[in-house]
């Protein structure tokens, strides 16, 4: 068994072995919580949820850190007198957590907020100044990009071809591409968004946050750093520069997920072409959303559409329908059963979810054939294999939710039909039939209440 992962920095597939045997260490850039999550956020978080689940399956444990950027220009800009920046950040953070949980994304091992790691950020900044890679100017501190010859190694860009860094007021910069490590306090910003530092009061730049939090929770070297493709430059490029210039080995693998697009354009808040996660969750069942967002390879861009969601619903129905039918014949699956070899090979090859799902559907077809033929042994093998694949993909809980939703819908349809029959019996003064239906409801634990607007029902507690 060899797990291979595409390393964006090497631009090649590489064999993956964790730095610490039996414990994969992974840092993923989390949300900047200035406003609620859109579908692109769900897709990014899901990509690393799937990678985490598979690495845990292969290596035993994954320590996953996913940060929350709760102090940033955008957070301050979206604050109001009625909702200060810290209240806005907390409310939006909860919206992200709820959306992630809805589609079965596991909570990270640690989820630090940037504001809780200010001392660690200042420590790295001080080290960079001491090593000659950063300088203080007019209350700000900048990373000196020309002091670090490897700057641009992630995206393979020439320094002179790069755009100026637009993350801070350019006052005092030696080079327009130098990026902010510390931003001096400004008169128009809230006083509680300011921290004391050796360079004057202010707040951290965006890029230094992740270097500090990854080091604090995973150490100076760890296995995987992940994030969206749009973070490669400047965010991840700057992280590499400041961490390695400070003396840390930093991430061994860089993994980037593709974006969600709308008619070929990146879905983003700045372009105004996004679909909020909450709106999509209102329109579609969570299991369908998880399947649709997982079905494309994690490094490819994904154009989300009603057609794609319809196809995901049909595909998921084939899987859950087989498991439900087989369960009626066989009972519970073997919890110790491993995934089929072909599925494992697809997942080992840079998390090949599309190929892995193809294996799952092949096994479902074989299982349905065995079910029709009464071949119990073949059915058991297919059932256990599909259940194991569904479990590894994180579709077990959400699939159960979909099954429960279908059961609820079926119950509601039956109850409503019986209520209609009872109403007809009462209208025709067939009291014996009406009483028989009422007694049937009572025996089943269903309470009826006749109102002026009709009969309503509920399950007795």
N, C-alpha and C positions, 0 to 999 in steps of 0.2 A: 504494500500500500504506500503510494507516494502522492502527497497532496501538492498540487502546483497552483501557484497564484501569480497573476499578472502584476508585476511591480512597475508602477508608473514611472518611477525614477530610472530604472534600468531599461524600461520600455521592452520588457521581455517576460516570458513565463519563467518562474524560478521555483525550484523545489522548496517547500516550506517545512521547516522543523522548528519548533518553539525554542526560544532562548532558555527557558526553564522547562525541563521535561515535565509533561503532564499539566502545564499551565500556560495557555496562550495569553499574552498581554496585548490589549488592543485599546487604542484611543480613537474616538470618532468625534469630529467636530459637530457639536449640537447646535440648537437654534439660537439666533439672536432674537430675543423675545420682545420685539417692538409691536407685533401684531400677530393674529392667529395663523395657524398652519394652513398651507395649501397642499395640493396633491403631490407636488414636487417634494415637499418635506416628508410626506408619508413614504414615497418611493425610496428616498435616500436612507431613512431610518430602517425600512424593511430590508434593503439590500444588506445592511450590516447585521441585522437580526438573523437573516438566513445564513450569512457567513459565520456568525457566532455559533449558531445551532450546529452547523456542520463541523466546525473545528472542535466544539465540545464533544460531538459524537466520535470524532477520530482521536482526540488527544485527552479527553477527560474533563478539562476545565478551561473556561475562558474568563479572565478578569477584564471586563469591559468598562471603560470610562467614557462617558458622553457628557460634555460640559453644557452649561447654560450661560450664554453671554447676556448678563443682566445689566451691564453698564456699557453704553455705546452711544454714538451720536444719534442714531435712529431712535433709540429708546427715549433719550432726552427730548428729541423733536416731537415725539408722539404723546408725551406727557401733557396733562392739562392741570389747571388749578384744582379741579375736583378729583383728579387721579394722578398723584405724583409719580415720578419715574419708577420708584421701587414698587409701588402698588400695581402699576401697569405691568411691570416685568413679572411680578408674581402671578397676576391673573392670567396673562398670556402663557406663562410656563405651565399652568394647570390645564389650559386648553391643549397644549402640545401633548402633555402626559395622557389626557383623556383620549385624544385622537390616536396616539400610538397604541394605547391599551385596547382600543376598540377593534383594531385589526390584528391583535395578538402579538404585538411587539413586546418582547420581554423587557422589563426595566433593567437599566444598566447596573453593574455591580456598584459603581459610584457615579453620582451625578452632581458634581460640584458646580457651584455658581462662581462666576468670575470674582465677584465682590468679596468672596471668602478667601481669596488667595493673593491679595494685594502684597503682603510681605514677601511672598515667594517671587512675585514679579519684580519687585524692587531689588531683590537679591541678584537675579539674573542681570538686570540692567546695570547694577553696580559692577558685576563681574565683566560685562562687556566694556564698560568705560575703562576699567583697570587694564584690560587687555588691548585697548586701543581700537576697539571696533564700534564705539558709540561715543557721543559727545553731547554735553548739555549746552543749551543756547536759549536765552530769554525765557527760562522756565520750562522749556520743552527738552526732551532727550530724543535724539535720532540715532538710528543705526547707520553707520557709514558703509554704504554698499561697496565703495571702491576699496575698502580695507580688507574685503573678503573675496579672494579670487574665484571661489567656487559659486559665488552668487549667480543664479540663473541655471544651476545644474538640474533642477527638477524639470523645468520647462524648456531647457536647452536654448535659452535666449542669450543674445549678446547684450551686455549691459547698455551699450550706447543705443541699441535699438528699442529699449524699453520706454514706455510712457512715464512721465513724472508721477511720483506717488501722490495721490490725492486724498490721503487719509488724515491730513492735518494742515493747519496754516503753515505755509512755507517759510515763515519768518525764521531767520537764523539758519536755514539749511545750507550745508556746504555743496550739496548736489541735489537737484530737484527730485532724484530717484530715492534719496534717503527717506526711510519711513519712520514713523513715530513709535517710540517705545513708551514715552511718557508725555502726556499732554498737559501743559500748564493750565491752571484755573483761569476761566474767563468770567468777566463781570456779569454776563447775562445767563450763566449756568447756575443751577441750584447749589447752595452751599453744602448740602448733604450728598452731593455727587462729587465731592472733593476729599482727597486724602493727603495727609502730610507726607513729604518725602525729602531726601537730601537735596533735591533740585528745586524745591518749592512745592506748594500745594498744587494738586492736579489729580489726574486719573490716568489709568493705563491706556495705551494704544491697544487696538484689537488683536494684533498678531501676538503680542507678548503673553496674552492670557493663556493661549493653548500650550505654549512652551512651558509655562510655569505649572499649569495644572497637570499636564502629562507627566512631568518630572516628579511632582509631589506625590502622585498616586501610583505611578508605575516605575519610577526610577529614571536614571539618566539614559538608559537604553531599554527599548521594548520592541515587541514584534511587529505590530501593524499600526499604521496611522491611516485613518480613513476619512472620507468626506466626498462631497459632490465634485464633479468634474469642474464646475465653475470656481472652485476654491483653489485650484492648482496655482493660479497666479491672480493676485499677489500673495494671498494668505499663506498657502503652504510653502511657497518659495521663501517667504520671509521667516516662517517658523524654522525651516531648515537652517537658514543663514544664522539667525540669532542663537539657536540652540547649539549648533556645532561650533560657532565662533566662541561661545561661552565654555566650550570644552566637553559637551555631552555628545555621546554617540548617536543618541536620538533614535528615530524609527528605522527598523531594518527593512520593512516593506512599506510601500506607499500604494494604497488601494483607492481607486476613485470610481464612484458609480456614475452612470449616464444620467441625463436629465430627462424630465418630462417635458415634452414639447406640445405646442398647439400650432398645427399647420406649419411645422418645421421650425418654429421659433421657440426658444427656451421659455418655459412658463416661469414668470417672475412677478413679484409685486411691483417692481419699477416699470414693467411694460404694461401692467394692468390686464394681463390675459390669463390670470390664474383662476382656478376653481378651488374654493375653500374646502378644506377637509370636512368641515361640519356639513356643508351643503351636499357633498357627495355621499356622506354617510346617511343623510336623510333620504337620498334618492335610491341608494343601493345597499343591499345587505353587506355587512362587514366582511364575511368570508369571500364574497365575490370580488370585493375591492382588493383584498390580500392576494387572491389568486391572479387577478388581472395585473397587478403591479409586480408580481413575482415572475410572471410567465416569460417575460423577455429577459435576455441575458443582462446581468447587472451593469455591464460596461456599455451597453447600447443605449441610445436614446429611445424613449418610449412615448409614442403619441397616443394619449388616452382619449377614448371616444366611446360613445354609446355602443357601437358595434363591438369594440374590444371587450366591454363589460358584459354584453350579451353572450359573447363567445366564452368568456370566463364562467358565467353562470351555468351554461350548458355543460362545460367541461367538469366543473365542480359537481354538478348534479350526477354525472356519470360515475364519479368516484364515490360520493356519499350514498348514492342509490345502491351501488353494488355492496358497500359495507353494510348497509341496513338489511338488504335481502339475505346476504350471507350470514349475518348475525342471527337472523331468525332460525337458521338451520344449524349453526355451529356454536353459538354462544360467544363468549368473550375471546378476543385475540390473544395470542401468546405474547405477553409483554416483553419476553426476552428475545423474540425473533429479530434477526438483523435485516437490514434492507437488502434487496436483491443485488447481486454483484454488479450488474450493468448500471443500476442506479448509483451505486457507490463510485463506480468509475467515472460517471458523468459529473458527479459532485466533486470528486477529487481533481478533475480537470478544470480548474479556475471557476468552480461553482457553476457548473453547466446546468442550470435549472431547466431550460427548455428541453434538453436531452433527458434529464431526469424525469420530467413530467411525461415525456413520451414513453419512458419505461413504465411509469405508473399506469398509464392508460393501456399499454400492452398487457400488463398483468391483470388489469380490470377485465379486459376482453377475455383473457384466458379463464379468469374466475367465473365470468358469466357463462362461458361454454361448459365449464365443469358443473356449475349449478344446474344448468338445463339437462346435463347428462347424468346427474346424480352421482358424480365422481367426488365423493366426500374428501378423499385424501388430497386431490388436486385443488379442491375448493379451499381446504384448510391452508394449504401452502400459499395460494393466491391471497386469501383473506389476511393472513398474518403478514405477508409481504407488503400489501397495500397499506395496512394499518401502520406498519413500521415506517413506510415512506411518508405517510401523512403526518405521523408524529414528528419526524425529523424536520419536515417543512413547516411545522407550526400550524398545520391546518386541522389538527385534531380538535382543539378547543373551539375554533371558529366553525368547523364543520359540525360539531355537536350543537352549536348555537343555531346553525341553519336547520339542522334536523328538528331541534326543539321548536323553531319558528314554524316549520311545516306541520308539526304535530299540533301546535296551538291553532293554526289555521284550519286544520281538519276538524279539530274539536269544535271550534266556533261554527263551522259550517253545519255539523251534525246537530248541535244545540239549536241553532237558528231554524233548521228544518223542523225539528220536533216542536219548537215554540209555535211555528206557523201551523203545524198540524193541530196543536192544542187549541189555537185561536179558531181554526175552522170548526173543530168539534164543539167548542163553546157557542160559536155563532149559530150552529145547527142544533143546539141544545142536546148534543150527544154527550151528556155529563159523564157517562161511564168511561168513554174514550179519553175525555179531558182529564178525569181523575187518574186514569191509568198512566198517562204521560206525566202528570204531576208527581205521582208516586215513583215513577222511573227516575225522574230528576232527583227526588229526595234520596233515593237509595244510592245514587251516584255521587251525592254530596254537592249537588248544584242547587243553589237557592234561586227562586223566581220571585220577582216583584212586579205586580201589575200596576202600571201607572197610566195616566191619561195619554201619554205619548207612546204607549205600548208596553210590552213585557221586557224587562231587563233581567239579566242573569249574572250570577257570580259564583265562584267556588267557595264553599264553606271553609272557614279557617279551622 
